Amino acid sequence: MRFVDEYRDAGMARALAARIAGLCEPGRAYKFMEVCGGHTHTIYKHGLEDYLPEGISLVHGPGCPVCVIPMGRVDDAIAIAAQPGVIMATFGDMMRVPGGNGSFLDAMARGADVRMVYSPLDALKIARDNPDKRVVFLAIGFETTAPSTAMTIMRAASEGIANFSVFCNHVTIIPAIKAILDSPGLRLDGFIGPGHVSTVIGCRPYEFIPGEYGKPIVVAGFEPLDVLQAVHRNLLQLAEGRAEVENEYGRVVPWNGNPKALAVINEVMELRPHFEWRGLGFISDSALCLRERYAEFDAERIFQVPGARVADPKACQCGEVLKGVLKPWECKVFGTACTPETPIGTCMVSSEGACAAYYNFGRFSRDRVKEATRT
Amino acid sequence: MNREELVLERIERARRSRPRLREELVTLAHGAGGKASRTLVEAVFLPSFRNPHLEPLADGAVLDLHPGTAPPDGEAPDGGAQNGGGLDGEAAHGRAPDGVSLDVGEPVGGGAGGPATTGGLAFTTDSYVVTPLFFPGGDIGDLAVNGTVNDLAMCGARPAHLSAAFIIEEGFPVEHLRRIATTMAGAARAAGVTIVTGDTKVVQRGKADGCYITTAGVGMVPSGVRLGADAVRPGDAVIVSGPIGEHGVTVMLARGRLDIEAELVSDTAPLNGLTARLLEACPDGRVRCLRDATRGGVATVLNEIARSSEVAVIITEEAVPVRPVVRGACELLGIDPLYVACEGRMVAVVAGESADAALAALRSHPLGEEAAVVGRVAEDPPGLVLLKTGFGGTRIVDVLVGDPLPRIC
């Protein structure tokens, strides 16, 4: 398949792996964080760690939109969905996310009308087709998906669709990276920068990472060779004593991002003073809400929601996993009490969650499997 | 053993313990064919119905109709022909499929049942709730016949007779019903089976989605055939009978919500011709296990085999036949073709030394022209399905919790 296979070429991977191995100082341990859950998924899905020398470990970051939604917000969304005459529309990934009192799947079994959509425009269509219902789109995601939510709201406004609203949970990536860099106990050598978010925000916003923290960051695509290449370019910077923002994903990410998309976000949304992130706690200026002029489409203003802060279950260590302090399997409940069937934490739900990726794809001893797959 | 390996072992133990059903209400995940479905069956139905035939939870049961255990008048239990009306024709009434004329000379192996079978009457049932009812390459009628024929074929049986029960929503066009019946007749003819009994029920508008069909089927397993997910051994070869994922993707696209256009038709087909040819080419237990890769796809089937036989199944991604259009659609949707349902493809595990003969036999049949050896069975690590990725890495292929594409069969 064109535009896919060339980025999954095993021969090129082997060549790149040899160069990576050559750049590693003997005895030195390197830690690179892939910020984005999409990268985590790629790493496990393609078995990329098989190519990395022992000294390099990849630390999974907070860039999984489903994973960072706090339980209280899930409960609020379910409370809206449970109101009479409401159709809640959201992405499939949200269906199994546990709130304080079950997930959307459970709410559906109790009678809530929750529809899985692929785009906010699908939700708008549901609103158009069901004028007697109130249709709420549960919006999640970083700057990647915020423009399409904003566009949809603008369209709803121009078409005068009054039975449509958005429960906005959009977050912004830069404050999360800052929080990671400021969190004690985590020593990182560099970053694999998020690809999709950067198509919107560009590469400039990352300049503080080398500038203030002296760490390299390489914005990367989502094919396995992209990720391997990002590791290589991080190592190259370290070897040459540089710390810069580099763009490995030039085929998609413009250095200055997408000004039109940013303008659309800015038209419809503004920063919230603070927002709770699962595991990371409250972070200032880290999330988006609808501007006053679009208040009629703001589900938070239309519906009464509990708005309560719900503490994560005590056993759940999603926070540590999201910050990269713990590897998924180091969590106390990983794989025993918390599994994809009965998730306790969000990291076990989304396909981009570090725990789900490790559980579904990487749950084996590499040494034993090397033996078994030898042909 | 390092700390990670200790954790992995703890997880394996947790996975082997019987899962508890925690939900108070049934959710869609319970119908998706993955882990949640199994939990529901094991927690609710198995304890009530428990018997050696049911216990393996295989595609069908193979019954030993010894004198004394067969129903006295030769009528199949719950023969469906008592309610009158609908399809319950006089001709079918009281004449159980094949009745007492069945050749059941050879006893079933092992009193404890087990999925392995050695001759006898294969019996299976399945319900069909696909939406949309009509899709490129077939309709719900094809699935209802082929699905049950295939379940019998996977037991090693020669499918003979089917029942068909319809639950129809008030207001459903008779024209559609005619179309479905015509399809079913054609599919039955193609598979060499007859539909000998049935039932119809009509429910109020809104209480069903158009039309649901349940079929059951019986067929004879030739003596000497012993198939089972627990009969697989290290060194065996894993074969897939053709390109995977076409049915699931076709139905998904037929819903028209994705704005993806692709030239693709469902792979729905009866596999009994293919299995007969394979069993003939590789006799005497050299075919270990057959499974049609329906709900949950090839990945789910391989996991069942790895778990039941306590072996590792090692698959090479590049060897798995997937048409570019299916790969492309799956790539866009973010799903793995290994989990997408087929309705006319099977996984066959055969003795390693018989791999070439099996492949030749399958490829000699129109439905198996693109059959391929996709992997092999190893001893360690038991219970796991491993994939050597096209990229050159290794990963696990696990059972999904829910189906990525609901209501496709």
Interface residues (C-beta under 8 A of the other chain):
Chain A: M1 V4 R8 D9 A10 A13 R14 Y44 K45 H46 G47 L48 E49 D50 Y51 G92 R96 L105 D106 M108 A109 R110 Y118 D122 P224 L225 W329 E330 F334 G335 T336 T339 P340 E341 T342 S351 Y359 N360 F361 G362 R363 F364 S365 R366 R368 V369 K370 E371 A372 T373
Chain B: E4 E5 V7 L8 R10 I11 A14 P19 R22 E23 L25 V26 T27 L28 A29 K35 A36 T39 R257 L258 A312 I314 P324 R327 G328 E331 G334 A378 E379 D380 P381 L384 L386 L387 K388 T389 G390 F391 G392 G393 T394 R395 I396 D398 V401 G402 P404
